[in-house]
Amino acid sequence: LHQDAQNALVEYQKRQYHPALLPLFRQLKLPNPAASIKKLESWIKQDENNVELLSTLGQIAHNAGETDLAERVLEKAINLANRQQDVMLLAAIKEDQKDAKKALQLYKQGIALP
């Protein structure tokens, strides 16, 4: 089902992305979301400071267990716009990596955000 959803999302947005559909990408839970990652990376190349695209890529990468990619893009998203959802996701990644000190610092930072 998630594979079919990914195919439909990628196919529908061949030419350009539609911001209203990005939340649907976030929900994809695939072991190998290569098509989604490739599509998001191509959009990011055109708009490298787009926080919503970076955040969405971070979520998809996290869902697929691609921790290095998730960390890298979430850190960039947080540097651009310190949003709670990105900080909390990065905190969860750090917790999964057994980096309790960094996870706690990020959780505190996230809780303080609106």
C-alpha positions as CSV (number, residue, x, y, z in Angstrom):
1,L,0.0,0.0,0.0
2,H,2.8,2.4,0.9
3,Q,4.6,1.5,-2.3
4,D,1.5,2.3,-4.3
5,A,1.2,5.6,-2.5
6,Q,4.8,6.5,-3.2
7,N,4.4,5.7,-6.9
8,A,1.3,7.9,-7.1
9,L,2.9,10.8,-5.3
10,V,6.0,10.7,-7.4
11,E,4.1,10.3,-10.7
12,Y,1.6,13.1,-9.9
13,Q,4.4,15.5,-9.1
14,K,6.8,14.9,-12.1
15,R,7.2,18.5,-13.0
16,Q,7.0,20.3,-9.7
17,Y,6.1,19.5,-6.1
18,H,2.8,20.5,-4.5
19,P,3.3,21.6,-0.9
20,A,-0.1,20.2,0.1
21,L,1.1,16.7,-0.8
22,L,4.3,16.8,1.3
23,P,2.5,15.6,4.5
24,L,1.6,12.5,2.6
25,F,5.2,11.8,1.8
26,R,6.0,12.0,5.5
27,Q,3.6,9.1,6.2
28,L,5.4,6.7,3.9
29,K,7.0,3.8,5.7
30,L,9.0,1.9,3.2
31,P,12.3,-0.1,3.6
32,N,13.6,1.5,0.4
33,P,11.9,4.8,-0.5
34,A,14.4,5.5,-3.3
35,A,11.9,7.1,-5.6
36,S,10.7,9.5,-2.9
37,I,14.2,10.4,-1.8
38,K,15.4,10.9,-5.3
39,K,12.4,13.2,-6.1
40,L,12.8,15.2,-2.9
41,E,16.6,15.6,-3.5
42,S,15.9,16.9,-7.0
43,W,13.5,19.5,-5.6
44,I,16.0,20.5,-2.9
45,K,18.7,21.0,-5.5
46,Q,16.3,23.6,-7.0
47,D,15.5,25.2,-3.6
48,E,18.2,24.2,-1.2
49,N,16.9,26.3,1.7
50,N,13.3,25.0,1.6
51,V,12.7,23.9,5.1
52,E,9.6,21.9,4.3
53,L,11.4,19.8,1.7
54,L,14.3,19.2,4.0
55,S,12.1,18.3,6.9
56,T,10.0,15.9,4.7
57,L,13.2,14.2,3.4
58,G,14.4,13.8,7.0
59,Q,11.2,12.1,8.0
60,I,11.2,9.7,5.0
61,A,14.9,8.9,5.6
62,H,14.2,8.3,9.3
63,N,11.2,6.1,8.5
64,A,13.4,4.0,6.2
65,G,16.2,3.7,8.8
66,E,18.6,6.0,6.8
67,T,19.9,7.7,9.9
68,D,22.8,9.6,8.4
69,L,20.7,11.2,5.7
70,A,17.9,12.0,8.2
71,E,20.4,13.6,10.6
72,R,22.1,15.7,7.9
73,V,18.9,17.2,6.4
74,L,17.2,17.7,9.8
75,E,20.2,19.6,11.1
76,K,20.1,21.8,8.0
77,A,16.3,22.3,8.4
78,I,16.8,23.2,12.1
79,N,19.5,25.7,11.3
80,L,17.2,27.4,8.7
81,A,14.1,27.4,10.9
82,N,14.1,26.0,14.4
83,R,10.8,24.1,14.2
84,Q,9.6,21.8,16.9
85,Q,8.8,18.8,14.7
86,D,12.3,18.7,13.3
87,V,14.0,19.2,16.6
88,M,11.9,16.4,18.2
89,L,12.6,14.0,15.3
90,L,16.3,14.7,15.6
91,A,16.1,14.1,19.3
92,A,14.4,10.7,18.7
93,I,17.2,9.8,16.3
94,K,19.9,10.8,18.9
95,E,18.0,8.7,21.5
96,D,18.0,5.7,19.1
97,Q,21.7,6.2,18.7
98,K,22.1,6.0,22.5
99,D,23.4,9.6,22.6
100,A,21.4,10.5,25.7
101,K,23.1,13.8,26.3
102,K,22.4,15.2,22.9
103,A,18.9,13.7,22.8
104,L,18.0,15.4,26.1
105,Q,19.4,18.7,25.0
106,L,17.3,18.5,21.8
107,Y,14.1,17.4,23.7
108,K,14.5,20.4,26.0
109,Q,15.0,22.7,23.0
110,G,12.0,21.2,21.2
111,I,9.7,21.5,24.2
112,A,10.7,25.2,24.5
113,L,9.6,25.9,20.9
114,P,6.0,26.9,20.0
